[in-house]
Amino acid sequence: MTDFKIAALEKHSGILRLLLILKENGEINFQKFIDVYRLYPTSLYPAIRHAEELGIISVRVDSSSYPRKKMIKLTKKGEKIAEHLKAINDIL
């Protein structure tokens, strides 16, 4: 029986969109996901936490600004996945 590891990406709604947004923009802050892309915090927090657990994004706090900003970017593993997702999205 095949182990479908991709199912881990289905666990939280918005995780695929999160990866595509990061692929397009590079590192962005948490608030931009809400303000620009209209992702709701109730779905965004779990998606970010799960993506970080999978090792496909990294999160850091930018304390050089006030208020501090939570900055999110793709890891190398996340970049590879996002590249494939972008190709699929382009086909659709």
C-alpha positions as CSV (number, residue, x, y, z in Angstrom):
1,M,0.0,0.0,0.0
2,T,1.3,3.5,-0.9
3,D,2.0,6.0,1.8
4,F,0.5,9.2,0.6
5,K,2.6,11.8,2.4
6,I,0.9,14.6,0.5
7,A,-2.2,14.0,2.7
8,A,-0.3,15.9,5.4
9,L,-0.9,19.0,3.4
10,E,-4.6,18.5,3.4
11,K,-4.8,18.5,7.2
12,H,-5.5,22.3,7.4
13,S,-7.5,24.3,5.0
14,G,-5.4,27.1,3.5
15,I,-2.1,25.4,3.7
16,L,-1.8,25.0,-0.1
17,R,-2.8,28.7,-0.7
18,L,-0.3,29.7,2.0
19,L,2.5,27.9,0.1
20,L,1.6,29.6,-3.2
21,I,1.4,33.0,-1.6
22,L,4.9,32.6,-0.1
23,K,6.2,31.3,-3.4
24,E,5.0,34.4,-5.1
25,N,6.1,36.9,-2.4
26,G,9.0,35.5,-0.5
27,E,9.1,36.3,3.2
28,I,6.0,38.2,4.4
29,N,4.4,39.1,7.7
30,F,1.5,37.4,9.3
31,Q,-0.8,40.4,9.1
32,K,-0.3,40.6,5.3
33,F,-1.9,37.2,4.9
34,I,-5.0,38.6,6.7
35,D,-5.1,42.1,5.1
36,V,-4.1,41.4,1.5
37,Y,-5.0,37.8,1.0
38,R,-8.1,37.7,3.3
39,L,-7.0,34.6,5.2
40,Y,-8.7,34.2,8.5
41,P,-6.6,33.9,11.6
42,T,-8.7,30.9,12.8
43,S,-7.5,28.9,9.8
44,L,-4.2,30.7,9.3
45,Y,-2.7,29.9,12.8
46,P,-3.2,26.1,12.5
47,A,-2.0,26.1,8.9
48,I,1.2,28.0,9.8
49,R,1.8,25.8,12.9
50,H,1.3,22.6,10.8
51,A,3.5,23.8,7.9
52,E,6.2,24.7,10.4
53,E,6.0,21.2,11.9
54,L,6.3,19.7,8.4
55,G,9.5,21.8,7.9
56,I,8.1,23.6,4.9
57,I,8.0,27.1,6.3
58,S,10.1,29.0,8.9
59,V,8.8,31.6,11.3
60,R,10.8,34.4,12.9
61,V,9.9,37.5,14.9
62,D,11.1,40.8,13.6
63,S,11.6,42.9,16.7
64,S,13.2,45.8,14.8
65,S,9.8,47.2,14.2
66,Y,7.0,48.1,16.6
67,P,4.8,46.2,17.0
68,R,6.9,43.2,16.4
69,K,6.0,41.3,13.3
70,K,5.9,37.5,12.8
71,M,7.7,36.9,9.5
72,I,7.1,33.7,7.5
73,K,9.0,32.2,4.6
74,L,9.5,28.9,2.8
75,T,12.3,26.6,3.7
76,K,14.2,24.8,0.9
77,K,11.8,21.8,1.2
78,G,8.8,24.2,1.1
79,E,10.3,25.9,-2.0
80,K,10.4,22.6,-3.8
81,I,6.8,21.8,-2.9
82,A,5.6,25.2,-3.8
83,E,7.2,25.0,-7.2
84,H,5.3,21.9,-7.9
85,L,2.0,23.4,-6.6
86,K,2.6,26.4,-8.8
87,A,3.0,24.1,-11.8
88,I,-0.3,22.3,-11.0
89,N,-2.0,25.6,-10.4
90,D,-0.9,26.9,-13.8
91,I,-2.2,23.8,-15.5
92,L,-5.6,24.2,-13.8
